[in-house]
Amino acid sequence: MKIRYAGGPTAVIELGGVRLLVDPTFDAPGDHPVGNRVLRKTAGPAFGPDQVGPVDAVLLSHDQHPDNLDDAGRAFLAAAPLALSTASAAGRVGEPVRALPNWSETEVGPLRITGVPAQHGPDGTEHLTGEVTGFVLSGEGLPTVYVSGDNASLDVVRSVAARFPEIDVALLFAGGARTPLVDGFLTLTSQDAVTAAGILGARHVVPLHFEQWAHFTQGRDTLEKAFEGLGERFVLLAPGEQVELS
């Protein structure tokens, strides 16, 4: 498989001849209102929507926060052949977004895509943060790939590992995001990402969604320190960089 990192949560995945885009965010730096709050984007993507190329589907962890789907991302999404996300996103956005409930599956070419749980904050905050999903990608002769989405719960990671005991590549959203709305982290911290990698037994760990937004409390430096014992299993991409994993 190949992963090309744009920045934030956005990456292109090529697996089994299928091209997927994770959480399209292509806006320039600036402020994005969310209710009476503002999320500030501090850097733009390494490449824009015109440089993504054709995709077979978009994997959208959720639509309600602009750091996972911004204005330019919505324009890209509208032209995509298929997007898989939450029931809430399907209801709000409409076509081409289709709900993929937890533990249900769909096929895109030779690839099986399974919706898996994600919890965007501490226990009991779901009514504040909204519905979020993750994904597991698998197929005959292909690596099994976990895309966490905006998940802060290690118990959720354990539930995924119980269903998928052999994860080859884990794409973990790991910026330790925080906002005044919630008392706690909205995504995995760097140390939680290390714990998650151990729970999953992942052969490769690729962090996403840890930079380019002001509400991240941790980033590249804390990830490097936390994962320093994992050697080549830890793959920290620079914006615009592509890696091939097997």
C-alpha positions as CSV (number, residue, x, y, z in Angstrom):
1,M,0.0,0.0,0.0
2,K,1.0,3.6,-0.5
3,I,0.1,6.6,1.8
4,R,0.6,10.2,0.7
5,Y,0.1,12.7,3.4
6,A,-1.3,16.1,2.7
7,G,-1.5,17.5,6.3
8,G,-3.9,17.5,9.1
9,P,-6.1,14.3,8.8
10,T,-5.9,14.3,5.0
11,A,-4.1,11.4,3.2
12,V,-4.4,9.5,0.0
13,I,-4.3,5.7,0.5
14,E,-3.7,3.3,-2.4
15,L,-4.4,-0.3,-1.6
16,G,-5.2,-3.2,-3.9
17,G,-5.6,-0.9,-6.8
18,V,-8.2,1.2,-4.9
19,R,-7.5,4.9,-4.2
20,L,-9.1,6.4,-1.1
21,L,-8.9,9.9,0.4
22,V,-9.2,10.3,4.1
23,D,-11.0,13.4,5.6
24,P,-10.5,16.1,2.8
25,T,-9.2,19.4,4.2
26,F,-7.7,21.7,1.5
27,D,-8.4,25.2,2.8
28,A,-5.7,27.8,3.3
29,P,-4.8,28.9,6.9
30,G,-7.5,30.8,8.7
31,D,-10.4,30.8,11.2
32,H,-13.3,28.4,11.0
33,P,-16.3,29.1,13.2
34,V,-17.9,26.2,15.0
35,G,-21.0,27.5,16.9
36,N,-19.7,30.2,19.2
37,R,-16.1,28.9,19.0
38,V,-13.4,29.2,16.3
39,L,-11.0,26.5,15.1
40,R,-7.8,28.0,13.7
41,K,-6.0,26.4,10.8
42,T,-2.3,27.3,11.0
43,A,-1.0,25.8,7.7
44,G,-2.4,24.8,4.4
45,P,-2.1,21.3,2.8
46,A,1.0,20.2,0.9
47,F,-1.1,19.5,-2.1
48,G,-4.5,20.6,-3.2
49,P,-7.6,18.8,-4.5
50,D,-6.4,19.1,-8.1
51,Q,-3.3,17.1,-7.3
52,V,-5.1,14.3,-5.6
53,G,-6.1,12.6,-8.8
54,P,-9.2,10.3,-9.2
55,V,-10.3,8.4,-6.1
56,D,-12.7,5.5,-5.8
57,A,-14.1,6.7,-2.4
58,V,-13.6,9.2,0.4
59,L,-13.4,7.9,4.0
60,L,-15.0,10.7,6.1
61,S,-14.6,10.2,9.9
62,H,-17.3,13.0,10.4
63,D,-18.6,16.1,8.7
64,Q,-19.4,18.4,11.7
65,H,-15.9,19.8,12.3
66,P,-14.0,21.9,9.8
67,D,-10.7,20.3,10.7
68,N,-11.9,17.1,9.2
69,L,-14.0,18.5,6.4
70,D,-13.5,22.1,5.4
71,D,-14.9,24.2,2.6
72,A,-12.6,23.0,-0.2
73,G,-12.9,19.5,1.2
74,R,-16.7,19.7,0.8
75,A,-16.3,20.8,-2.8
76,F,-14.0,17.7,-3.4
77,L,-16.5,15.5,-1.6
78,A,-19.4,16.6,-3.8
79,A,-17.6,15.4,-6.9
80,A,-16.4,12.1,-5.5
81,P,-18.1,8.9,-6.7
82,L,-18.6,7.6,-3.1
83,A,-18.0,8.7,0.5
84,L,-18.4,6.5,3.5
85,S,-19.1,8.1,6.9
86,T,-21.6,8.2,9.8
87,A,-25.4,8.2,9.5
88,S,-25.4,11.8,10.7
89,A,-23.1,12.9,7.9
90,A,-25.1,11.0,5.3
91,G,-28.2,12.8,6.6
92,R,-26.6,16.3,6.6
93,V,-24.5,16.1,3.5
94,G,-26.5,13.8,1.3
95,E,-25.0,12.2,-1.9
96,P,-22.4,10.9,-2.3
97,V,-22.1,10.2,1.4
98,R,-23.3,6.8,2.5
99,A,-23.6,5.6,6.1
100,L,-21.4,2.7,7.1
101,P,-22.6,1.6,10.5
102,N,-20.2,0.1,13.0
103,W,-19.1,-3.4,12.1
104,S,-20.9,-3.3,8.8
105,E,-19.0,-3.8,5.5
106,T,-19.0,-2.7,1.9
107,E,-16.8,-3.5,-1.0
108,V,-14.9,-1.2,-3.3
109,G,-13.2,-3.3,-5.9
110,P,-11.1,-6.0,-4.1
111,L,-11.2,-4.0,-0.9
112,R,-13.5,-4.7,2.0
113,I,-14.2,-1.6,4.1
114,T,-15.6,-2.1,7.6
115,G,-17.0,0.8,9.7
116,V,-15.7,0.7,13.3
117,P,-16.4,2.8,16.4
118,A,-14.7,6.0,17.3
119,Q,-15.2,8.2,20.3
120,H,-14.4,11.9,19.9
121,G,-13.7,12.7,23.5
122,P,-14.0,11.3,27.0
123,D,-16.9,9.1,28.1
124,G,-20.2,10.9,28.1
125,T,-19.2,13.7,25.7
126,E,-20.7,12.2,22.6
127,H,-23.7,14.6,22.7
128,L,-21.2,17.5,22.5
129,T,-18.8,16.2,19.9
130,G,-21.2,14.3,17.7
131,E,-21.1,11.0,15.8
132,V,-17.7,9.9,14.5
133,T,-16.5,6.7,12.8
134,G,-13.3,4.8,11.9
135,F,-12.5,2.2,9.3
136,V,-10.7,-1.0,8.7
137,L,-9.6,-1.9,5.2
138,S,-8.9,-5.5,4.3
139,G,-8.9,-7.9,1.4
140,E,-7.4,-11.2,0.2
141,G,-3.7,-10.9,0.0
142,L,-3.8,-7.2,1.2
143,P,-2.5,-5.6,4.4
144,T,-5.2,-4.9,7.0
145,V,-5.3,-1.2,7.7
146,Y,-7.0,0.6,10.6
147,V,-8.0,4.3,10.2
148,S,-8.9,5.6,13.6
149,G,-10.7,8.8,12.8
150,D,-11.0,11.3,15.6
151,N,-11.0,8.7,18.5
152,A,-9.8,9.4,22.0
153,S,-10.7,6.0,23.6
154,L,-8.3,3.2,24.1
155,D,-11.3,1.0,24.9
156,V,-12.5,1.6,21.4
157,V,-9.1,0.6,20.1
158,R,-9.4,-2.6,22.2
159,S,-12.8,-3.4,20.6
160,V,-11.3,-3.0,17.1
161,A,-8.3,-5.2,18.0
162,A,-10.7,-7.9,19.3
163,R,-12.4,-8.0,15.9
164,F,-9.3,-7.6,13.8
165,P,-6.4,-9.3,15.7
166,E,-3.9,-8.7,12.8
167,I,-3.6,-5.0,12.0
168,D,-0.7,-4.4,9.6
169,V,-0.9,-0.6,9.4
170,A,-2.5,1.7,11.9
171,L,-3.3,5.3,10.8
172,L,-3.9,7.0,14.2
173,F,-5.3,10.5,14.6
174,A,-2.9,11.7,17.4
175,G,-2.8,15.4,18.1
176,G,-4.2,15.3,21.6
177,A,-6.8,17.8,20.4
178,R,-8.6,20.0,23.1
179,T,-11.3,22.7,23.1
180,P,-13.0,24.5,25.9
181,L,-16.2,22.6,25.1
182,V,-14.9,19.4,26.6
183,D,-12.8,18.6,29.7
184,G,-10.4,16.2,28.2
185,F,-8.7,15.1,25.0
186,L,-10.7,14.8,21.8
187,T,-8.1,12.6,20.1
188,L,-5.3,10.3,21.1
189,T,-2.3,11.8,22.8
190,S,1.2,10.8,21.6
191,Q,1.5,8.3,24.5
192,D,-2.0,7.0,24.0
193,A,-1.0,6.4,20.3
194,V,1.9,4.2,21.5
195,T,-0.5,2.3,23.7
196,A,-2.9,1.9,20.9
197,A,-0.2,0.6,18.6
198,G,0.6,-2.0,21.2
199,I,-3.0,-3.0,21.6
200,L,-3.4,-3.4,17.9
201,G,0.0,-5.1,17.4
202,A,0.4,-3.0,14.3
203,R,3.5,-3.6,12.2
204,H,3.5,0.0,11.0
205,V,2.1,3.1,12.7
206,V,1.4,6.2,10.7
207,P,0.1,9.2,12.7
208,L,-2.3,11.7,11.2
209,H,-4.1,14.8,12.4
210,F,-1.4,16.1,14.7
211,E,-0.5,19.4,13.1
212,Q,-1.8,22.4,11.1
213,W,-4.5,23.2,13.6
214,A,-4.2,25.4,16.8
215,H,-6.3,23.2,19.0
216,F,-3.7,20.3,18.9
217,T,-1.8,20.2,22.2
218,Q,0.8,17.7,20.9
219,G,2.6,17.2,17.7
220,R,5.6,16.0,15.8
221,D,8.0,16.4,18.6
222,T,6.0,14.6,21.2
223,L,5.3,11.8,18.7
224,E,8.9,11.3,18.0
225,K,9.7,11.1,21.7
226,A,6.9,8.7,22.5
227,F,7.6,6.4,19.6
228,E,11.4,6.4,19.8
229,G,11.6,2.8,20.8
230,L,9.6,1.5,17.9
231,G,12.2,2.0,15.2
232,E,11.1,1.4,11.6
233,R,7.6,0.5,12.8
234,F,6.9,4.2,13.3
235,V,6.4,6.2,10.1
236,L,6.2,10.0,10.7
237,L,5.5,11.6,7.3
238,A,6.2,15.2,6.4
239,P,3.4,17.0,4.5
240,G,3.6,16.0,0.9
241,E,5.6,12.8,1.6
242,Q,4.6,9.4,0.3
243,V,5.5,6.0,1.8
244,E,5.0,2.5,0.5
245,L,4.4,-0.2,3.1
246,S,3.8,-3.9,2.9
